Amino acid sequence: MNDTVEQHLGAAVAPPVTRRVYAKVLWRLMPFLMLAFVVNAIDRINLSFAKLRMAEDILLSDAAYGIGAGIFYLGYILFEIPSNLYMQRVGARRTLTRIMLLWGMVTVATAFVTTANQLIAARFLLGVAEAGFFPGMILYMTYWLPASLRGRVTAGLLMSGMVAGIICGPLSGVIMAHLDGWLGFKDWQVLFILTGAPTIVLGIFGWFWLTDRPEQANWLSDDEKRQIAQAISSEQNAVGGHFGGVLRDPRLYIAGVVYFCIYSGSNTVTYWIPTLIRGFGLEDLKLIGMLAALPFLVALCAMYLLGRSSDRHMERRWHLSLTMLVGAGSFALLGLVHGNVSLSIFLMSLGSAAALSAIPLFWTIPPALLNSAGAAGGIAIISSVGNLAGVLSQAAVGAIKSATGSLYLAFDVMAAVMVLGAVLLLIGIPAHCLKDRRGSGS
């Protein structure tokens, strides 16, 4: 199996010994990190399924649900930059395991909310608990891997989130259809408990498994540590050598706005797809769960192929912008095919998969813009600007749904936002800013 990984790395990392080293690193870190992404995604997506039943019990309107879905990102944004900067001080092991333990406990506690306001408060606390998790993962990868591998590795991490989407739909449908009344809890309460508890267990395991940096890894030889250190130190960065230089670079904020546009679309998928499917005239929870898995299944394949193509050609901008435009076009057409269930499901799956696939493509760009000194703060700033989409777009979608009774206008708005992001990317971040470390264009 290791030989297969080494062959897969061969095109990106030339020396055979280095390929073996990175295969060893990936086999050590990636299974845990990918599993962490799976439980992270499930603990976000589960709300979209719980809504189908909890709305009646806690008097949750679509507008209030949109606020609850969005306020998660407010808590995330407020604590994201401090979390990432703190990670540089105390290390990835302490930071990532602390995050996982806290968000697991908050997810379980969400099972006990009794009003819409309590749900909104719980979602805010979940955002605080999770703050810094994703940008922390991106930063963590810069400690271990050269730029030539990060595209496919980032795609691999986020592909695990798509696996979560594939799992979460059918799993949620089965739990809510068959475990209503388990230990006296309602179906949506059981969903939160059974999806939150594994995160706590994984966080405890991560404390003993993760290593902060290569030089601290007792599972690497001294020669292997030296090879990784040389590969990382040889990378030259596109902006100045300190965090102040990063803050003065307008491309940092352009990247943040582009991420905002991407996340507006992908976040709408995450929180509203079950509701959209029910709007097609379907009510069976298990069927809704199965159909909700389709976008994530398509995105799983697309993420791998797009990440591999982007790395092979060392091209980022057009891969990302065209993916965003495909998603926008599919969303815009949804309202026109209303009444045709098969075509609606096709466009929903294609548009959602494109919106989700754009995220790993985007995250190959910030490390190419930021130096090592500014990476922690810079990545967190980009993520914070982008995560404003979680607050604003979901509140907007909920308000539109409450006002019109339909999600189609909301998806039209998200399509326009994604088109704006694609154009801004092509104009605001020139190709020469994204040259790879070997000097070829991107």
NUPAZA-821269 format. One record per residue (C-alpha): x, z negated, y negated; residue in three letters. Coordinates in nm, 2 decimals, padded with zeros to 4 digits, always signed. Each point is the difference from the previous one (the first is absolute). Example, Ala and Ser with C-alpha at 12.3 -4.5 7.8 and 13.67 -1.06 7.14 Angstrom:
% residues 2
{{+01.23; -00.78; +00.45}; ALA},
{{+00.14; +00.07; -00.34}; SER},
This chain:
% residues 442
{{+00.00; +00.00; +00.00}; MET},
{{+00.28; -00.08; -00.24}; ASN},
{{+00.14; +00.35; +00.07}; ASP},
{{-00.32; +00.15; -00.12}; THR},
{{+00.02; -00.20; -00.33}; VAL},
{{+00.36; +00.11; -00.05}; GLU},
{{-00.09; +00.37; +00.05}; GLN},
{{-00.29; -00.05; -00.25}; HIS},
{{+00.25; -00.14; -00.26}; LEU},
{{+00.26; +00.27; +00.07}; GLY},
{{-00.11; +00.24; -00.27}; ALA},
{{+00.01; -00.27; -00.27}; ALA},
{{+00.30; -00.20; +00.09}; VAL},
{{+00.29; +00.21; +00.12}; ALA},
{{+00.26; -00.22; +00.16}; PRO},
{{-00.10; -00.09; +00.36}; PRO},
{{+00.12; -00.36; -00.03}; VAL},
{{-00.22; -00.04; -00.31}; THR},
{{-00.29; +00.14; +00.18}; ARG},
{{+00.04; -00.26; +00.27}; ARG},
{{+00.02; -00.27; -00.26}; VAL},
{{-00.32; +00.10; -00.18}; TYR},
{{-00.18; +00.04; +00.33}; ALA},
{{+00.09; -00.36; +00.07}; LYS},
{{-00.12; -00.11; -00.34}; VAL},
{{-00.33; +00.18; +00.03}; LEU},
{{-00.07; -00.13; +00.35}; TRP},
{{+00.06; -00.35; -00.13}; ARG},
{{-00.19; +00.01; -00.32}; LEU},
{{-00.27; +00.27; +00.02}; MET},
{{-00.22; -00.14; +00.28}; PRO},
{{-00.05; -00.32; -00.19}; PHE},
{{-00.04; +00.16; -00.34}; LEU},
{{-00.25; +00.26; +00.14}; MET},
{{-00.20; -00.27; +00.17}; LEU},
{{+00.00; -00.20; -00.33}; ALA},
{{-00.14; +00.31; -00.17}; PHE},
{{-00.27; +00.03; +00.26}; VAL},
{{-00.13; -00.35; -00.05}; VAL},
{{+00.04; +00.03; -00.37}; ASN},
{{-00.22; +00.32; -00.01}; ALA},
{{-00.26; -00.15; +00.23}; ILE},
{{-00.03; -00.31; -00.22}; ASP},
{{-00.08; +00.23; -00.29}; ARG},
{{-00.22; +00.25; +00.17}; ILE},
{{-00.21; -00.27; +00.18}; ASN},
{{-00.19; -00.07; -00.32}; LEU},
{{-00.15; +00.35; -00.01}; SER},
{{-00.16; -00.06; +00.34}; PHE},
{{-00.10; -00.36; -00.07}; ALA},
{{-00.18; +00.12; -00.31}; LYS},
{{-00.25; +00.18; +00.22}; LEU},
{{-00.14; -00.33; +00.12}; ARG},
{{+00.12; -00.27; -00.23}; MET},
{{-00.17; +00.16; -00.30}; ALA},
{{-00.33; -00.13; +00.11}; GLU},
{{+00.12; -00.35; +00.08}; ASP},
{{+00.19; -00.07; -00.33}; ILE},
{{-00.21; +00.23; -00.22}; LEU},
{{+00.29; +00.24; -00.07}; LEU},
{{-00.09; +00.30; -00.22}; SER},
{{+00.21; +00.32; +00.00}; ASP},
{{+00.12; -00.08; -00.35}; ALA},
{{+00.11; -00.35; +00.11}; ALA},
{{+00.16; +00.14; +00.31}; TYR},
{{+00.20; +00.24; -00.21}; GLY},
{{+00.12; -00.29; -00.21}; ILE},
{{+00.09; -00.19; +00.31}; GLY},
{{+00.19; +00.29; +00.14}; ALA},
{{+00.18; +00.06; -00.32}; GLY},
{{+00.08; -00.36; -00.11}; ILE},
{{+00.23; -00.02; +00.30}; PHE},
{{+00.24; +00.22; -00.19}; TYR},
{{-00.02; -00.21; -00.31}; LEU},
{{+00.15; -00.29; +00.19}; GLY},
{{+00.25; +00.23; +00.16}; TYR},
{{+00.11; +00.14; -00.33}; ILE},
{{+00.04; -00.33; -00.17}; LEU},
{{+00.24; -00.13; +00.27}; PHE},
{{+00.16; +00.32; +00.12}; GLU},
{{+00.31; +00.02; -00.23}; ILE},
{{+00.08; -00.38; +00.03}; PRO},
{{-00.03; +00.04; +00.38}; SER},
{{+00.23; +00.29; +00.02}; ASN},
{{+00.26; -00.16; -00.23}; LEU},
{{-00.03; -00.32; +00.19}; TYR},
{{+00.07; +00.19; +00.32}; MET},
{{+00.34; +00.10; -00.13}; GLN},
{{+00.08; -00.37; -00.04}; ARG},
{{-00.13; -00.15; +00.32}; VAL},
{{+00.00; +00.31; +00.23}; GLY},
{{-00.24; +00.22; +00.19}; ALA},
{{-00.06; -00.24; +00.29}; ARG},
{{-00.13; -00.29; -00.21}; ARG},
{{-00.20; +00.23; -00.23}; THR},
{{-00.17; +00.22; +00.25}; LEU},
{{-00.09; -00.28; +00.25}; THR},
{{-00.13; -00.21; -00.29}; ARG},
{{-00.22; +00.29; -00.11}; ILE},
{{-00.13; +00.06; +00.35}; MET},
{{-00.09; -00.37; +00.07}; LEU},
{{-00.19; -00.03; -00.33}; LEU},
{{-00.20; +00.32; +00.03}; TRP},
{{-00.09; -00.08; +00.36}; GLY},
{{-00.14; -00.34; -00.11}; MET},
{{-00.20; +00.15; -00.29}; VAL},
{{-00.15; +00.27; +00.23}; THR},
{{-00.12; -00.27; +00.24}; VAL},
{{-00.14; -00.20; -00.29}; ALA},
{{-00.20; +00.30; -00.12}; THR},
{{-00.22; -00.05; +00.30}; ALA},
{{-00.15; -00.31; -00.17}; PHE},
{{-00.11; +00.15; -00.34}; VAL},
{{-00.37; -00.04; -00.08}; THR},
{{-00.04; +00.18; -00.33}; THR},
{{+00.13; +00.32; -00.17}; ALA},
{{+00.20; -00.21; -00.24}; ASN},
{{+00.18; -00.18; +00.28}; GLN},
{{+00.08; +00.33; +00.16}; LEU},
{{+00.15; +00.13; -00.33}; ILE},
{{+00.21; -00.32; -00.02}; ALA},
{{+00.12; +00.04; +00.36}; ALA},
{{+00.10; +00.36; -00.07}; ARG},
{{+00.20; -00.11; -00.30}; PHE},
{{+00.18; -00.26; +00.20}; LEU},
{{+00.07; +00.25; +00.27}; LEU},
{{+00.17; +00.22; -00.26}; GLY},
{{+00.21; -00.29; -00.12}; VAL},
{{+00.10; -00.07; +00.36}; ALA},
{{+00.09; +00.36; +00.07}; GLU},
{{+00.18; +00.06; -00.33}; ALA},
{{+00.33; +00.18; +00.06}; GLY},
{{-00.05; +00.09; +00.36}; PHE},
{{+00.01; +00.37; -00.02}; PHE},
{{+00.26; +00.04; -00.27}; PRO},
{{+00.20; -00.27; +00.18}; GLY},
{{+00.00; +00.22; +00.31}; MET},
{{+00.11; +00.30; -00.20}; ILE},
{{+00.28; -00.21; -00.16}; LEU},
{{+00.09; -00.14; +00.34}; TYR},
{{+00.06; +00.35; +00.14}; MET},
{{+00.25; +00.08; -00.28}; THR},
{{+00.22; -00.28; +00.13}; TYR},
{{+00.02; +00.16; +00.34}; TRP},
{{-00.05; +00.38; -00.02}; LEU},
{{+00.14; +00.29; -00.21}; PRO},
{{-00.23; +00.22; -00.20}; ALA},
{{+00.02; +00.29; +00.25}; SER},
{{-00.20; -00.22; +00.25}; LEU},
{{-00.25; -00.18; -00.23}; ARG},
{{-00.25; +00.28; -00.01}; GLY},
{{-00.08; +00.00; +00.37}; ARG},
{{+00.04; -00.38; +00.03}; VAL},
{{-00.23; -00.06; -00.29}; THR},
{{-00.25; +00.24; +00.16}; ALA},
{{+00.05; -00.18; +00.33}; GLY},
{{-00.09; -00.33; -00.16}; LEU},
{{-00.30; +00.13; -00.17}; LEU},
{{-00.10; +00.19; +00.31}; MET},
{{-00.05; -00.34; +00.16}; SER},
{{-00.25; -00.06; -00.27}; GLY},
{{-00.19; +00.31; +00.12}; MET},
{{+00.02; -00.14; +00.35}; VAL},
{{-00.17; -00.31; -00.14}; ALA},
{{-00.27; +00.22; -00.15}; GLY},
{{-00.05; +00.17; +00.34}; ILE},
{{-00.02; -00.34; +00.17}; ILE},
{{-00.20; -00.19; -00.27}; CYS},
{{-00.31; +00.22; +00.00}; GLY},
{{-00.08; -00.01; +00.37}; PRO},
{{+00.12; -00.37; +00.02}; LEU},
{{-00.21; -00.11; -00.29}; SER},
{{-00.30; +00.18; +00.14}; GLY},
{{+00.04; -00.16; +00.34}; VAL},
{{+00.06; -00.35; -00.14}; ILE},
{{-00.31; +00.02; -00.23}; MET},
{{-00.22; +00.16; +00.26}; ALA},
{{+00.08; -00.24; +00.29}; HIS},
{{+00.14; -00.33; -00.14}; LEU},
{{-00.28; -00.09; -00.24}; ASP},
{{-00.06; -00.37; +00.07}; GLY},
{{+00.34; -00.07; +00.15}; TRP},
{{+00.07; -00.37; -00.04}; LEU},
{{-00.29; -00.01; -00.24}; GLY},
{{+00.15; +00.25; -00.25}; PHE},
{{-00.16; +00.32; -00.12}; LYS},
{{+00.14; +00.34; +00.09}; ASP},
{{+00.19; +00.05; -00.33}; TRP},
{{+00.14; -00.35; +00.01}; GLN},
{{+00.14; +00.06; +00.35}; VAL},
{{+00.16; +00.32; -00.13}; LEU},
{{+00.20; -00.19; -00.27}; PHE},
{{+00.11; -00.27; +00.24}; ILE},
{{+00.11; +00.23; +00.28}; LEU},
{{+00.19; +00.23; -00.24}; THR},
{{+00.16; -00.27; -00.21}; GLY},
{{+00.14; -00.23; +00.28}; ALA},
{{+00.25; +00.26; +00.15}; PRO},
{{+00.17; +00.02; -00.34}; THR},
{{+00.08; -00.37; +00.00}; ILE},
{{+00.16; +00.03; +00.35}; VAL},
{{+00.20; +00.31; -00.11}; LEU},
{{+00.13; -00.17; -00.31}; GLY},
{{+00.13; -00.29; +00.21}; ILE},
{{+00.17; +00.24; +00.23}; PHE},
{{+00.16; +00.19; -00.29}; GLY},
{{+00.18; -00.31; -00.12}; TRP},
{{+00.21; +00.01; +00.31}; PHE},
{{+00.03; +00.38; +00.03}; TRP},
{{+00.08; +00.14; -00.34}; LEU},
{{+00.35; +00.02; -00.15}; THR},
{{+00.04; +00.02; -00.38}; ASP},
{{+00.29; +00.25; -00.02}; ARG},
{{+00.23; +00.19; +00.24}; PRO},
{{+00.30; -00.23; -00.06}; GLU},
{{-00.20; -00.29; +00.12}; GLN},
{{-00.12; +00.17; +00.33}; ALA},
{{+00.16; -00.17; +00.30}; ASN},
{{-00.14; +00.29; +00.21}; TRP},
{{+00.23; +00.25; -00.17}; LEU},
{{+00.38; +00.02; +00.06}; SER},
{{+00.24; -00.02; -00.30}; ASP},
{{+00.06; +00.38; +00.03}; ASP},
{{-00.37; +00.07; -00.01}; GLU},
{{-00.05; -00.22; -00.30}; LYS},
{{+00.29; +00.18; -00.18}; ARG},
{{-00.16; +00.34; +00.07}; GLN},
{{-00.33; -00.10; -00.15}; ILE},
{{+00.17; -00.16; -00.30}; ALA},
{{+00.19; +00.32; -00.06}; GLN},
{{-00.31; +00.22; +00.03}; ALA},
{{-00.20; -00.21; -00.25}; ILE},
{{+00.28; -00.04; -00.25}; SER},
{{+00.08; +00.37; -00.01}; SER},
{{-00.34; +00.08; -00.15}; GLU},
{{+00.00; +00.08; -00.36}; GLN},
{{-00.31; -00.07; -00.21}; ASN},
{{-00.17; +00.20; -00.26}; ALA},
{{-00.05; -00.26; -00.27}; VAL},
{{+00.21; -00.26; -00.17}; GLY},
{{+00.17; -00.29; +00.18}; GLY},
{{-00.22; -00.29; -00.11}; HIS},
{{-00.36; -00.10; -00.01}; PHE},
{{-00.02; +00.05; -00.38}; GLY},
{{+00.10; +00.36; +00.05}; GLY},
{{-00.28; +00.04; +00.25}; VAL},
{{-00.26; -00.14; -00.25}; LEU},
{{+00.10; +00.25; -00.26}; ARG},
{{-00.04; +00.30; +00.23}; ASP},
{{-00.34; +00.17; -00.07}; PRO},
{{+00.00; +00.15; +00.35}; ARG},
{{-00.05; -00.35; +00.14}; LEU},
{{-00.34; -00.02; -00.17}; TYR},
{{-00.09; +00.36; +00.08}; ILE},
{{+00.06; -00.08; +00.37}; ALA},
{{-00.22; -00.31; -00.05}; GLY},
{{-00.29; +00.22; -00.14}; VAL},
{{+00.04; +00.25; +00.28}; VAL},
{{-00.02; -00.28; +00.25}; TYR},
{{-00.31; -00.12; -00.19}; PHE},
{{-00.17; +00.34; +00.06}; CYS},
{{+00.10; +00.01; +00.37}; ILE},
{{-00.12; -00.36; +00.06}; TYR},
{{-00.33; +00.07; -00.17}; SER},
{{-00.08; +00.25; +00.26}; GLY},
{{+00.14; -00.18; +00.31}; SER},
{{-00.15; -00.33; -00.10}; ASN},
{{-00.34; +00.15; -00.03}; THR},
{{+00.04; +00.12; +00.35}; VAL},
{{+00.11; -00.34; +00.13}; THR},
{{-00.30; -00.19; -00.15}; TYR},
{{-00.28; +00.25; -00.01}; TRP},
{{+00.02; +00.23; +00.31}; ILE},
{{-00.24; -00.21; +00.22}; PRO},
{{-00.25; -00.01; -00.29}; THR},
{{+00.04; +00.38; -00.05}; LEU},
{{-00.05; +00.06; +00.37}; ILE},
{{-00.32; -00.21; +00.00}; ARG},
{{-00.11; +00.22; -00.29}; GLY},
{{+00.01; +00.30; +00.24}; PHE},
{{-00.30; -00.16; +00.17}; GLY},
{{+00.19; -00.19; +00.27}; LEU},
{{-00.08; -00.36; +00.07}; GLU},
{{+00.16; -00.09; +00.34}; ASP},
{{+00.30; -00.23; -00.07}; LEU},
{{+00.21; +00.12; +00.29}; LYS},
{{-00.06; +00.36; -00.09}; LEU},
{{+00.09; -00.07; -00.37}; ILE},
{{+00.32; -00.17; +00.13}; GLY},
{{+00.10; +00.29; +00.21}; MET},
{{-00.06; +00.26; -00.28}; LEU},
{{+00.19; -00.22; -00.25}; ALA},
{{+00.30; +00.03; +00.22}; ALA},
{{+00.02; +00.38; -00.03}; LEU},
{{+00.16; +00.01; -00.35}; PRO},
{{+00.27; -00.24; +00.12}; PHE},
{{+00.06; +00.20; +00.31}; LEU},
{{+00.05; +00.32; -00.19}; VAL},
{{+00.22; -00.18; -00.26}; ALA},
{{+00.22; -00.14; +00.28}; LEU},
{{+00.09; +00.35; +00.10}; CYS},
{{+00.03; +00.13; -00.35}; ALA},
{{+00.23; -00.29; -00.11}; MET},
{{+00.25; +00.07; +00.27}; TYR},
{{+00.01; +00.38; -00.06}; LEU},
{{+00.01; -00.03; -00.37}; LEU},
{{+00.27; -00.27; +00.00}; GLY},
{{+00.21; +00.20; +00.24}; ARG},
{{-00.04; +00.32; -00.20}; SER},
{{+00.08; -00.18; -00.33}; SER},
{{+00.32; -00.15; +00.15}; ASP},
{{+00.11; +00.32; +00.16}; ARG},
{{-00.03; +00.20; -00.32}; HIS},
{{+00.08; -00.30; -00.23}; MET},
{{-00.30; +00.10; -00.21}; GLU},
{{-00.24; -00.26; -00.12}; ARG},
{{-00.21; +00.13; -00.30}; ARG},
{{-00.18; +00.30; +00.15}; TRP},
{{-00.06; -00.17; +00.33}; HIS},
{{-00.17; -00.29; -00.19}; LEU},
{{-00.18; +00.20; -00.26}; SER},
{{-00.15; +00.25; +00.24}; LEU},
{{-00.12; -00.28; +00.23}; THR},
{{-00.17; -00.16; -00.30}; MET},
{{-00.17; +00.32; -00.09}; LEU},
{{-00.13; +00.05; +00.36}; VAL},
{{-00.15; -00.35; -00.02}; GLY},
{{-00.16; +00.06; -00.34}; ALA},
{{-00.15; +00.33; +00.11}; GLY},
{{-00.16; -00.15; +00.31}; SER},
{{-00.14; -00.30; -00.20}; PHE},
{{-00.15; +00.24; -00.26}; ALA},
{{-00.18; +00.20; +00.27}; LEU},
{{-00.17; -00.30; +00.17}; LEU},
{{-00.30; +00.00; -00.23}; GLY},
{{-00.06; +00.37; +00.05}; LEU},
{{-00.04; -00.03; +00.38}; VAL},
{{-00.23; -00.30; -00.02}; HIS},
{{-00.24; +00.02; +00.30}; GLY},
{{+00.25; +00.18; +00.23}; ASN},
{{+00.13; -00.29; +00.20}; VAL},
{{+00.27; +00.20; +00.19}; SER},
{{+00.14; +00.16; -00.32}; LEU},
{{-00.02; -00.33; -00.18}; SER},
{{+00.20; -00.18; +00.27}; ILE},
{{+00.26; +00.29; +00.00}; PHE},
{{+00.05; -00.02; -00.38}; LEU},
{{+00.00; -00.38; +00.00}; MET},
{{+00.27; +00.00; +00.27}; SER},
{{+00.22; +00.27; -00.16}; LEU},
{{-00.02; -00.15; -00.35}; GLY},
{{+00.05; -00.35; +00.12}; SER},
{{+00.30; +00.10; +00.21}; ALA},
{{+00.16; +00.18; -00.29}; ALA},
{{-00.05; -00.29; -00.23}; ALA},
{{+00.15; -00.24; +00.25}; LEU},
{{+00.28; +00.23; +00.09}; SER},
{{+00.11; +00.02; -00.37}; ALA},
{{+00.11; -00.36; +00.00}; ILE},
{{+00.31; +00.02; +00.22}; PRO},
{{+00.09; +00.33; -00.17}; LEU},
{{-00.01; -00.18; -00.33}; PHE},
{{+00.21; -00.29; +00.11}; TRP},
{{+00.30; +00.23; +00.07}; THR},
{{+00.02; +00.06; -00.37}; ILE},
{{+00.06; -00.35; -00.16}; PRO},
{{+00.32; -00.08; +00.20}; PRO},
{{+00.14; +00.33; -00.13}; ALA},
{{-00.06; -00.10; -00.36}; LEU},
{{+00.12; -00.36; +00.02}; LEU},
{{+00.34; -00.15; +00.04}; ASN},
{{+00.06; -00.30; +00.22}; SER},
{{+00.01; -00.24; -00.29}; ALA},
{{-00.34; +00.12; -00.13}; GLY},
{{-00.17; +00.08; +00.33}; ALA},
{{-00.18; -00.34; +00.05}; ALA},
{{-00.15; -00.01; -00.34}; GLY},
{{-00.05; +00.37; -00.04}; GLY},
{{-00.18; +00.05; +00.33}; ILE},
{{-00.22; -00.30; -00.08}; ALA},
{{-00.09; +00.14; -00.34}; ILE},
{{-00.09; +00.34; +00.15}; ILE},
{{-00.21; -00.18; +00.26}; SER},
{{-00.17; -00.22; -00.26}; SER},
{{-00.09; +00.29; -00.22}; VAL},
{{-00.14; +00.19; +00.30}; GLY},
{{-00.18; -00.31; +00.13}; ASN},
{{-00.21; -00.01; -00.32}; LEU},
{{-00.19; +00.28; +00.18}; ALA},
{{-00.11; -00.25; +00.25}; GLY},
{{-00.16; -00.21; -00.28}; VAL},
{{-00.14; +00.28; -00.21}; LEU},
{{-00.09; +00.27; +00.25}; SER},
{{-00.19; -00.23; +00.23}; GLN},
{{-00.20; -00.16; -00.28}; ALA},
{{-00.08; +00.35; -00.12}; ALA},
{{-00.11; +00.12; +00.34}; VAL},
{{-00.22; -00.31; +00.05}; GLY},
{{-00.16; +00.05; -00.34}; ALA},
{{-00.06; +00.37; +00.06}; ILE},
{{-00.15; -00.08; +00.34}; LYS},
{{-00.23; -00.27; -00.14}; SER},
{{-00.11; +00.23; -00.29}; ALA},
{{-00.06; +00.32; +00.19}; THR},
{{-00.06; -00.12; +00.36}; GLY},
{{+00.26; +00.25; +00.12}; SER},
{{+00.37; +00.02; +00.05}; LEU},
{{+00.05; +00.37; -00.07}; TYR},
{{+00.05; -00.03; -00.38}; LEU},
{{+00.25; -00.27; +00.07}; ALA},
{{+00.20; +00.23; +00.23}; PHE},
{{-00.02; +00.27; -00.26}; ASP},
{{+00.16; -00.24; -00.25}; VAL},
{{+00.28; -00.09; +00.25}; MET},
{{+00.06; +00.37; +00.06}; ALA},
{{+00.06; +00.06; -00.38}; ALA},
{{+00.24; -00.30; -00.01}; VAL},
{{+00.20; +00.14; +00.29}; MET},
{{+00.03; +00.34; -00.17}; VAL},
{{+00.13; -00.17; -00.31}; LEU},
{{+00.26; -00.18; +00.20}; GLY},
{{+00.12; +00.31; +00.18}; ALA},
{{+00.04; +00.19; -00.34}; VAL},
{{+00.18; -00.31; -00.16}; LEU},
{{+00.24; -00.02; +00.29}; LEU},
{{+00.11; +00.37; -00.03}; LEU},
{{+00.04; -00.02; -00.37}; ILE},
{{+00.12; -00.35; -00.06}; GLY},
{{+00.26; -00.04; +00.28}; ILE},
{{+00.23; +00.31; +00.01}; PRO},
{{+00.14; +00.11; +00.33}; ALA},
{{+00.36; -00.08; -00.10}; HIS},
{{-00.09; -00.37; -00.03}; CYS},
{{-00.06; -00.01; +00.38}; LEU},
{{+00.32; +00.14; +00.13}; LYS},
{{+00.10; -00.15; +00.34}; ASP},
{{+00.34; -00.17; +00.04}; ARG},
{{+00.16; +00.31; +00.14}; ARG},
{{-00.08; +00.19; -00.32}; GLY},
{{-00.26; +00.24; +00.12}; SER},
{{-00.31; +00.05; -00.21}; GLY},
{{-00.34; -00.16; +00.07}; SER},
